[in-house]
Every structure is written in structure tokens, then in C-alpha cells.
Amino acid sequence: LREHQMSPDDAFLKRNWPHLKQAVEWLIAKDGNGDGLIEGNQHNTLDTDWYGPVAWLSGLYLAALLAARHLALELGDSEFAERCRIIFEAGQKNLVARLFEDGYFINQPDPKHPEAINSGAGCEIDQVFGQSWAFQVGLPRVLPETETVAALKSLWRYNFTPDVGPYREVYTPGRWYAMPGEAGLLMCSFPRSDWDYTQAKGKGADWAAGYFNECMNGFEYQAAGHMLWEGMLTEGLAITRAVHDRYHPSRRNPWNEVECGDHYARSMASYGVFLAACGFEYHGPKQHLGFAPRLTPENFKAAFTSAEGWGTFAQRQENGSLKAEVKLLWGKLKLRTLSLEM
């Protein structure tokens, strides 16, 4: 959906739709009963298979269904769009009913796979990732606002620390991307008494379960950007600043935010923080551009990119009126609609 929106026309979507549809069909097949939750083996970027309904993975699944529905509607594939809608709406209800507890989204480990790693009732950094992605591509809500904001507030309460040192003294496995005295948003904390690191580890190796105790830049940027979209400006900026401070030139190379290796690509998620700050939306084929700045909307200016050009957007609020300017500095920009927010 993002690549389609960043195209000048619908040629990309038409050319790739059969394969995109097939990819979504594969996901739907993983959801055997069509309840909108994936419960079988779910391999993911934390390098192991998780089992049971996992909030962040099923949340991404729901976002994918919603994106697929929008693409299908644009192409007139109403049958597939309706199929995606039915599963999406079921999952939207089930995710909250089954996995939202004590102020955040949890997972339900599969008792048939006690060996599997699973954050369980821990407060995991990506628990509402699907909604974060949806905002970046102009989709409506994947997860309800009340529960989503509560989950983000729980991440701020339980996972952010101005000094990771005391936490890592207790939870020693994992890599030291943030050192004692440095701030960060931890990958997973365990505030409830019914689940802890030992249970989350399953029978897996420390190298994999140790991820829970780390501060990984790309994940932190994802959560920070989402906080900006939801109006938690101070919290989102504080997390972003924590990463920037860790990579201040006096400490480390500011052009090399290390995760699993040097120049690790996941830190490019930082661009999501920028998009959230701008409240940016764009759809090249529909020739639509929009901005709803989250930061200093009374006097705002930022760069933007489009399918065939780039430039700057600026706005100023004065005496109840809004003055806005879109200035194209390179290429071309075709517009039918422009969306602004006071």
C-alpha cells in the first residue's frame, strides 16, 4: 500500500496485485478459523517461532487485511475486499476481548509448545505496531483508541527508563545497546506476577530471550512515532531523544545506530517519527496530499517527498486563521486534493 501510494499512477498496483493477493491469502490461511487471530507457528524478526495469539503479530495481520481491502477496492475486487473486511472486523473485536488486560495487550502462549519463547503477559514494545503502520499509510483505526493509548502509556510506565543500569543488573542476558547511565525503551518488561523472564524464555536460548532485555533503536523509533500520532508528544520525543543521546558523537558514531550489526537498517524506522510529527498523508494515484502537524502547528515547516518530486510544507496559525504553503523544490507534484488541519 505504501509503495502504491508513493507511485504516480496505479501501474505498480495492477502489475503486482495477483502476488500481493496471494501473500494475503497465505496470512489468511494461517488464521485457520477466520477469527482474525493467528495462533500457529509465527516466525518473526525476533528470530524464533512464537505460538498462540500474539498481540503484535495479529495486530499486524489485521493492518495487512485492512490495507489489502483498500487495495482491492481501488481495483474493483469487491469479493476479496469483503472477505478481508469480515475477518478484520472479527479480529478487531477478538484482539481486545482476548488479549487486552491490565492496561496493555498481552499474548496467550500455547500450552502445547512450552519450549517456545513468548512474552506472554509481559509489556512488549510492539504490541500495537499494526496501528502504527496504519497511521503511516492513512488507514483508519486498526485497534480502538482507548486501548491503544492505554497500551502506549503502559510502555512509557513500565518500559522506559532514564537509566537502564539497575534493570540490566537483574536481567543480564542480552546485548548492551544502552549502557548504565543511558536512557531507553526496553523491549519487554514483566510488571505482572503471573509471568516473568524465565517463563517467557521457554526452553529457548539466552541469545533469543535476551532480546527482551535490550534497547533496540528501530523498535524504539516505532513506538515513539506511534506515540506522536496518538498525541503523546513528550513521551515520543523523549524516547527519540534517548536514542539520539546514546549516539551523540561524544559517545558513539551518530551515523551508525547499531542493532544486530553496523548500520542496521531497522533504525530507518526513525523516518516514521518524522511522518508522525508532520501528520503526513499522500496518495500519488489519487493525487492527494495532507498535513496535520503534531509539533508546533502554530509555526511549522518540514520537508516532504512525493511520487515524482520533493519540497517543503509550511503553515502558520494567526488570529484563528491558517496560512499554508506547499513549495515544490524538485520534480513535479500532481494534486487534486489538499488536506490541512487547524
N, C-alpha and C positions, 0 to 999 in steps of 0.2 A: 504493500500500500504506500509506503514512504517513497519507494522508487517511482511508482506510478505518479504520485503527486508532484515529484520533482522532475517530471517529464513535460515536454511542451504539448504533447497530444497523447492519445490512447494507444499508440502503436506498441509500446512496451507491454501494456496490459494484454492486448489482444494476442500478441505473439507468445506470451508466457502463461496465459490463463489455463490451458489444459494441464500444465505441470503444477501450477500453483494450486489448482483444484485438487489434483492428485495428492499433493502434500497435505492439504487439509483433510482429505479423506483418510489418510494414514493416521492422523491425530484422532479423528472420529472413531476409527476402528480400535484405537487404544482405549477409548471410552465405551466399553462393551455394552453397557445398559442405557446409554444416552442420557445419563443424569447430569452431564456437564462436569463430572469429576473423573480424572484419570487415576486409577488405583493399582494398576500392574507395575511392572518394572519401568522406571523412569530415569534413564541416564541423563545426566545434566552436567553443567560446567564445573561442578564440584567433584567430578571425575569418578563417581560411583553410581550404581543404580539405587534409587530410593523406591520404597513401596508404600502403598496406602494413599489415601487422598492427601496431597501435599498442597498447601495453600498457594505458594508462589508458582508452582508448576501448573496447577489447574487454573490459576488466575491468568497466566499467560495463554493457556489454552482458550479460555473464554475471550481474551482480547483478540486472539487469532480468528476465532469464529466470527466475532463482530467485524473484524477487518475483511474477512472473506465475504461476509454478507454484503458489505458496502461495495466491494469489487464486483460481486455477482450482479448486484442491482444496476451498476453502471453499464454492465454488458448485457443486461436483459435476461440473465439466467435466474428467473424468479423462483424456479423449483429449488435450486441449490441454496438460494438466499433464504428461502423459507425454512429449509432444513437446518441451516445454521442458526436461524433465529430461535427455533423451538429448543434446540439443545442449549443455546446461550442462555435463554431465559430460565430454563430449568437449573442450569449450573449456577446462575447468579443467585438464585434462592438457596440452593443446596450449600454453596460455599459458606454463606453466612450462617445458615441453620446448623451446619455440622462442624464448622471449623472456627467460628468466632467465639472466643471465650476470654473472660477476664481482661478485656480491653485490647486484644490483638488476635491475629489469625494464627492458629496452630496447625499441626499435622496430626494425622492418626496413623501411627506405624502399623504395618501389617503383622499380626502375631505369627503368621506363617513364615515370616522372614526376620527372625530375631537377630540374624547376623548383619542385617542391613543398617547402614548409617541413616539416621533420621533426626532432625532437630526436634521432632515431637512437639511438646508443649513449650519449647524454648521460644524466645522472641527473636525471630530470624530476619535478617536485613532486607530480604527480597520479598517479603510476604505479600506486598501489594504492588509488585512490579508490573503486573498486567495493566493496572490503571495508569501507571507512569508512562508506559508505552502508548496507551490510548490517547493521552493528552498530547503527546508529541506529534501525532498524526491526525488530530482534530476529531477523534471519535468521541461519542458520548460516554457516559459513565459505564464502566465495566463492573465496578464494585460500589455499593452505596456510600454516599459521602460521610455519613455519621461514623460508620465502622472503619472506613478507610482513614479518616483523620485521627480517630482513636488509635489505630494501629501505628500511625506515624508518630503520634505523641508517646506511645509506649516505646518506640525505638529511641526517641530522644531521652526518655526517662531511664530506660534500662541499658541501652547500648552505647550512648555517647558518654565519653569521659574526657576531662581535660588532662588526665594523666593515666595512661594505660598501665603504668608500672605495677600498682597494687593488684590489679586484676590478673596480670600475667604472672605474678608471683604465685598465685593459686592455680591458674590454668596454664601450665607450662608448655604443652605441645603446641606446635605451630610456629610459623616464621615471624620474625620481628620486623614487620614493615613500619611499625610505630614503636619507638623505644621509650623507656621510662622517662617521664617528664614531658612526653608529647601527647597531644590530643588525638582522638579518633573515634569513629563509629564502629564498634565491634560487630563482627559478622553475626554472632548469636550470643545471647545471654540466657540464663536459666533462672528467672525470678520465681517460678513456681516450685513447690515442694515435691510435686509428683514426677518431675523429670530433671535429669542433670546431665552433665557431660558424659559420665560413664555410660548411662543408658543411651544417650544419643550416639555414642561411638559404636554401639552394637558389638560385633566381633571384628570390626574393621581395624585397619592400621592407624597409628597415630598420625601419619602423614596426611591422611584424608580427614579424619575427625579434627585434626589440629586447625583446619581452616576456620572452624567455629570461633577460635580464639584470636583470629588475626584482624587487622585493619587493612582491607584491600581497597585500593583507591577507586577502581571502577565501580564497585558496589556502593561505596560511599557517595560518589557523584550521582549515581542513580537515585538513591534515597534523598539526597539533598535537592536535586532538581524536582522531584515529586513534591517535596515539602513546599517549594516555591509555588508550584501550581496550585497547591491547596491553601495558600495564604500563610504558611508557617515560614515567614521570611527570615526572621532572626535565626531560627534553628537551621534552616537550609544553608544560609550563608556561613554560619559558624562551622558546620561540617566541611563546607568547601574551603573555608579558611584554614581548617585543621590540616587538610591535605597540602595546601599551599605552604603553610608554615613548616611542615615536615620536609618540603622540598625547596625551602629557602636556600639561596646559594651558599649561605654560611654553613649549611648542614649537608646538603646533597646537590646533585645535578638537577636543576629545575626543569630540564628538558628530558628527563628520564625517570618517570614515575614508575618504579619497579613493582611488579607483582610476581608472576611466576618466572619472569626473566626481564632483561633490559628492554626498554622502550616498548613495554607491554601494551597491546592495542586497547585493552579494556578501559584505560584512562581516557580514551576518546569519548566515553560517556559524559565527560565534563561538558561537551557541547550541549547535552540535554539541559544542563543548568542554565546555559545561555539562552536556549529556546524558551525555557520557563520564565526567565527574567523578562524576556521580550513579549511573552504571551503570543508567540509567533504561530501563524497558520498560513498554509499555502497549498494551492491545488492548481498545478500548471494546466492540465487539460480543461478544467473549468474556469481558468483564468481568474482565480480568486487569491487575494492577499489580505491578511489581517494581523492586527497587533492589539494586545491588551497588556501593556507593561505592568509588571508586578513591583518594580522598583522605581521610585521617584517618578510616578506618572505625570506629576505636575511639570517636570522638566526632564525629558527622556530623549536619548539618542543612541542608536545602535546600528550596526551593520546587518544586512540580510542578504541571503542568496536565493536565487530563483532558478528555474529550469535553464534559462539562457542568458542570465546576467546577474549582476550584483550591485548593491548600492547602500544607501543609508535611509533609515527612517527616523524622524524626529517629531516630537509633539510637545506642546506647552499648554498648560491649563491656566487661564487667567479670567477672573471675574465670571465664572460659570460657563465660559466658552472654551472650546478646544481648537487649537491651531495645529494641524498636522502636515507633514511634508514627506513625500516619498521621492528620493533623488536617485536616479539610476546613474551609476558611475561607469558601468561597462556592460556591453551586450544589449539585449532587448528584453522588455517585460510587457507581456500582453495582459491587460486587465479588463474584466467586465464588472467585477465587484470588489469593493474595498471595505473591510470591517474594522471599525475602531471602537474603543471603549472609554468612556469618561471615567 
